[in-house]
Amino acid sequence: MSNTTTTGSPTTAPGGILHGLLWLVWRRHRAALLVGLVITVAGCALFAYQRIGLMDFLNTKAASLDGFGMPTKFDERFNSTFGRDSAFLEFVPAIVGVFLGAPLIAGEQQRGTIKLVMTQSVGRGRWIAVTLGLPLAFATLCTTLLSAAFTWLWSPAHEHAMYGDWLEGGAFEITGPVPVAMTLFMTAGGIALGLLCKRVVAAMAATAALALVTALLWFDQIRGRLGTPRSVTFPYDSGGRGTSRGIPHDAVQLDWWAATANGKRFDQVTCYSADHSADVACRAKLGIANQVIQYFDYGQMPGMQWLGAGILLALTAVVLALVVWRVRRRPL
């Protein structure tokens, strides 16, 4: 393969990092890769700047607030900030999949350049390895940096940020390994759909649909099953809630039931009305003696994230293996 551009200028200086096929892949997709790099640097800088104000609040002003005033003041000061950060990071996997993954091979097929490459002294195996390797490495680097920077911002305030709900509030999907694994999965999915669709616009639309379906399945079917819920049982009329019953203050409550002594559960509002005496008689009739709270401890979060990331990475490996197989064995 020639190492010159269409104008005949050298692709790189002798001994440069990018040359040959690697330079060609960079050249074809440099706009998307450079935009991703700029966004990553800007995002990390923004999170670092936001952390300055956050730590100032936690180290100085928070000390003068009581337990009830702290959440209110924190929400007034930082709720919108974390909301915007979360909204941005939650869309990163879909954006990368749509704008980088989907056009990666579909664009080459649509323009016919893939056939030109195949006529050169470049085997299919080497071509697909470089074509997949460089963008996926770039996506991994950028999302790892964004995730690490936001985790650094969020961790000191995890008890209050996003209303203290690290599972439903959004922190679970945008900290730790999950955003990296989700981005790689969406990128691989976009690449596979592009290979099948052979048209960029169609591939991008299909990838957007994949992102929507993946989000629905993740939130409704997968996330809540990545850990084993813990529970605490206490007498129904004993009073006290939350930490007074042994539930960590940074835990995420999943459900709350009324229960009999032998463990049969009822909805929390069972035998609950304005008439206290009628409620007591109702509970006695049903045998309700306890309340049960089910929750995830904050200490379970890393394990749940790594399990979820492992599932996504395994699916990514399967999708990429199918892409490589099809490129090597089927007409393009």
C-alpha positions in Angstrom: 0.0 0.0 0.0 1.3 3.4 -0.8 2.3 5.6 2.1 1.3 8.8 0.3 -1.8 10.9 0.3 -3.8 11.6 -2.9 -1.6 14.7 -3.4 1.5 12.5 -3.1 2.8 14.1 0.1 4.4 11.7 2.7 2.1 10.3 5.3 4.6 10.6 8.1 8.2 11.2 8.8 10.4 8.1 8.8 10.2 6.3 12.1 6.9 8.1 13.0 4.3 6.4 15.2 1.6 6.5 12.5 2.5 4.9 9.2 1.1 2.6 6.6 -2.3 1.1 7.5 -2.4 2.6 10.9 -2.0 6.1 9.4 -4.7 5.3 6.8 -7.2 4.4 9.6 -6.3 7.5 11.5 -6.6 9.6 8.4 -10.0 8.3 7.6 -11.5 8.8 11.1 -9.3 11.6 12.5 -12.2 14.1 12.7 -14.3 11.9 15.0 -11.2 10.8 17.0 -10.0 14.4 17.5 -13.5 15.6 18.5 -13.6 12.8 21.1 -10.2 13.8 22.4 -11.2 17.4 22.7 -14.4 16.6 24.5 -12.5 14.3 26.9 -10.0 16.9 27.8 -12.7 19.5 28.3 -14.8 17.2 30.4 -12.0 16.2 32.6 -11.0 19.8 33.1 -14.6 20.7 34.0 -14.9 17.9 36.5 -11.6 19.0 38.1 -12.9 22.6 38.3 -16.2 21.5 39.8 -14.4 19.5 42.5 -12.7 22.6 43.8 -16.1 24.1 44.7 -17.4 20.8 46.0 -14.5 20.2 48.3 -14.7 23.8 49.6 -18.4 23.3 50.4 -17.8 19.9 52.1 -14.8 21.1 54.1 -16.1 24.5 55.3 -19.8 25.2 54.9 -21.0 21.7 55.5 -19.5 21.7 59.0 -22.0 24.4 60.1 -25.1 22.5 58.9 -27.1 20.0 60.8 -28.1 16.6 59.5 -31.3 18.0 58.0 -29.9 21.1 56.5 -27.0 19.5 54.7 -29.0 17.6 52.0 -31.1 20.7 51.3 -28.1 23.1 50.9 -26.2 20.5 48.9 -29.1 20.1 46.5 -29.5 23.8 46.1 -25.8 24.2 45.3 -24.9 21.1 43.3 -28.0 19.3 42.1 -28.1 21.0 38.7 -24.3 20.5 38.3 -24.4 16.8 38.9 -27.6 16.5 36.8 -25.9 18.1 33.7 -22.8 16.0 34.2 -24.8 12.8 34.5 -26.9 13.6 31.4 -23.8 14.1 29.4 -21.9 11.0 30.5 -25.0 8.7 30.1 -25.2 9.6 26.4 -21.5 9.0 25.7 -21.7 5.3 24.9 -24.6 5.9 22.4 -22.8 8.9 20.8 -19.6 6.9 20.3 -21.5 4.0 18.9 -23.5 6.1 16.5 -20.8 8.5 15.3 -17.7 6.4 15.5 -18.8 2.7 15.5 -21.6 2.8 12.9 -19.6 4.6 10.1 -16.4 2.7 10.7 -16.9 0.0 8.1 -20.2 1.1 6.7 -18.5 4.3 5.4 -15.8 2.2 3.6 -18.4 0.0 2.1 -20.6 2.8 0.9 -17.7 4.7 -0.7 -16.2 1.5 -2.1 -12.8 2.2 -0.6 -12.8 -1.1 1.2 -12.4 -2.9 -2.2 -9.5 -0.7 -3.1 -7.8 -1.5 0.2 -8.3 -5.2 -0.4 -6.5 -5.0 -3.8 -3.4 -3.8 -2.1 -0.8 -5.9 -0.3 -2.9 -5.8 2.9 -4.6 -9.0 4.2 -8.1 -8.9 5.5 -6.9 -10.0 8.9 -4.5 -7.1 9.2 -6.9 -4.6 7.9 -9.7 -5.5 10.3 -7.3 -5.6 13.2 -6.1 -2.1 12.6 -9.5 -0.8 11.6 -11.0 -2.0 14.9 -8.0 -1.7 17.1 -7.3 2.1 16.8 -10.9 3.4 17.3 -11.6 0.9 20.1 -8.4 1.9 21.9 -9.3 5.5 21.5 -12.8 5.0 22.9 -11.3 3.0 25.8 -8.9 5.8 26.6 -11.4 8.6 26.4 -14.1 6.9 28.4 -11.7 5.7 31.1 -10.4 9.3 31.6 -14.0 10.7 31.8 -15.1 8.0 34.1 -12.1 8.4 36.4 -12.4 12.2 36.5 -16.1 12.1 37.3 -15.6 9.3 39.9 -13.0 11.6 41.5 -15.6 14.4 41.6 -18.5 12.3 42.8 -17.0 10.0 45.4 -16.5 12.6 48.2 -20.1 13.6 48.0 -21.7 10.2 47.1 -24.0 10.4 50.2 -25.7 13.6 48.8 -25.0 13.8 45.1 -27.9 12.7 42.9 -30.0 12.6 46.1 -27.7 10.0 47.5 -29.1 7.3 45.3 -26.1 5.8 43.5 -28.2 3.1 41.8 -31.2 5.0 40.4 -29.6 8.4 40.4 -27.2 7.7 37.6 -23.9 7.2 39.3 -23.8 3.5 38.7 -23.7 3.9 35.0 -21.2 6.8 34.8 -18.5 5.8 37.3 -16.0 2.9 37.5 -15.8 0.4 34.7 -19.4 0.5 33.5 -19.2 3.5 31.1 -16.0 2.1 29.5 -17.6 -1.3 29.0 -20.9 0.2 27.8 -19.0 2.4 25.3 -17.1 -0.6 23.9 -20.3 -2.6 23.6 -22.1 0.2 21.8 -19.1 0.8 19.5 -18.9 -2.9 18.6 -22.6 -3.0 18.0 -22.4 0.0 15.7 -19.5 -1.6 13.8 -21.5 -4.8 13.4 -24.6 -3.0 12.2 -22.6 -0.9 9.8 -21.1 -4.1 8.3 -24.5 -5.5 7.8 -26.3 -2.3 6.6 -23.4 -1.1 4.3 -24.9 2.4 4.5 -23.8 5.0 7.0 -27.2 6.6 7.8 -28.9 3.3 8.1 -26.2 2.0 10.4 -26.4 5.1 12.6 -30.1 4.8 12.9 -29.9 1.1 13.7 -27.2 1.8 16.3 -29.4 4.5 18.0 -32.2 1.9 18.2 -29.7 -0.6 19.7 -28.7 2.0 22.3 -32.4 2.5 23.3 -33.1 -1.2 23.6 -29.8 -1.8 25.5 -30.7 1.0 28.0 -34.2 -0.5 28.6 -32.8 -4.0 29.2 -30.0 -2.7 31.4 -32.3 -0.6 33.6 -35.2 -3.0 33.8 -33.7 -6.5 33.7 -30.0 -6.4 34.4 -28.8 -3.7 36.8 -30.9 -4.8 39.8 -29.8 -8.4 39.5 -26.1 -7.7 39.6 -26.0 -7.9 43.4 -27.8 -9.8 46.2 -30.1 -7.5 48.1 -29.6 -7.3 51.9 -32.5 -7.0 54.3 -33.3 -6.0 57.8 -36.3 -7.1 59.8 -37.7 -5.3 62.9 -41.0 -5.2 64.9 -43.8 -3.3 63.2 -44.5 -0.8 65.9 -41.0 -0.4 67.3 -40.5 3.0 65.5 -37.3 4.2 63.9 -36.1 4.0 60.3 -33.0 3.8 58.2 -29.8 3.9 60.1 -31.6 3.3 63.4 -32.4 -0.2 62.1 -28.9 -1.0 61.0 -29.2 0.2 57.4 -26.1 2.2 56.3 -26.9 5.8 55.5 -25.4 5.5 52.0 -27.4 2.4 51.2 -30.0 2.3 48.4 -33.4 1.2 49.6 -35.1 -1.2 47.2 -38.4 -2.1 48.9 -40.3 -2.1 52.1 -42.8 -4.7 53.3 -45.0 -5.6 56.2 -44.4 -9.2 57.2 -45.7 -12.0 59.5 -43.5 -13.7 62.0 -42.9 -16.7 59.6 -41.8 -14.4 56.8 -44.9 -13.9 54.7 -44.8 -10.5 53.1 -47.5 -7.9 52.4 -47.3 -4.5 50.7 -46.2 -1.7 53.0 -49.6 0.0 52.9 -51.4 -3.1 54.0 -53.4 -2.3 57.1 -52.3 1.4 56.9 -55.0 4.0 57.2 -56.1 7.0 59.3 -57.9 4.7 61.7 -55.2 3.3 64.0 -57.4 0.9 65.9 -58.7 -0.6 62.7 -55.1 -0.9 61.5 -54.1 -2.8 64.6 -57.0 -5.2 64.2 -56.2 -5.7 60.6 -52.5 -6.6 61.3 -53.6 -8.9 64.1 -55.9 -10.7 61.7 -53.2 -11.1 59.1 -50.5 -11.9 61.6 -48.4 -8.9 60.6 -45.7 -8.4 63.2 -42.7 -7.0 61.4 -41.4 -4.7 58.8 -38.8 -5.7 56.3 -36.5 -3.3 54.4 -34.5 -4.5 51.4 -31.5 -2.6 50.2 -28.1 -2.5 48.5 -25.1 -1.4 50.6 -22.8 1.1 49.1 -20.0 -1.4 49.6 -21.7 -3.7 47.0 -21.5 -1.1 44.3 -17.9 -1.9 43.0 -18.7 -5.6 42.7 -21.9 -5.0 40.9 -20.3 -2.6 38.5 -17.5 -5.0 37.7 -20.0 -7.8 37.1 -22.0 -5.7 34.8 -18.9 -4.5 33.0 -17.8 -8.1 32.6 -21.1 -9.0 31.0 -20.8 -6.1 28.6 -17.2 -6.9 27.7 -18.1 -10.5 27.1 -20.8 -9.4 24.7 -18.4 -7.0 23.1 -15.9 -9.8 22.5 -18.6 -11.9 20.9 -19.8 -9.2 18.6 -16.2 -8.3 17.5 -15.4 -12.0 16.9 -18.4 -12.2 14.6 -17.3 -9.0 12.8 -13.8 -10.4 12.2 -15.2 -13.7 11.1 -17.5 -12.1 8.6 -14.9 -9.8 7.2 -12.4 -12.7 6.7 -14.9 -15.2 5.3 -17.6 -13.3 3.5 -17.6 -10.9 0.5 -17.6 -7.2 1.5 
